[in-house]
Amino acid sequence: MSELLEIIMIVSFGASWPLNVMKSYKARTTKGKSLAFLCLIFFGYIAGIASKFLNEAYMASFADKWYVLFFYVLNLCMVGVDLLLYVRNKRLDKMKEEG
């Protein structure tokens, strides 16, 4: 049951990231975004992934529970894309200010 609740949590968090990435892509600005927040979330997903690898019970049943780790990695990738878009948008903001 705890794995099911964890999946619900991670899928719920993950459902918002594609929308957030699209918003960042279309906005072409960092206004309203927090680099610290994105880095904290990114670090949190890394910690969650590391916790799975360090959990002996999880690793012993990895063949049956691989999907939990999949969602952590998927969310980490989406936050990573949003971080890359932040860098792009910061550069675009600077270009707008200069020119």
Protein Blocks (a to p, Z undefined) as FASTA:
>chain_A
ZZmmmmmmmmmmmmmmmmmmmmmmmnopaehiafklmmmmmmmmmmmmmmmmmmmklmmm
mmmmmmmmmmmmmmmmmmmmmmmmmmmmmmmmmmmmmZZ
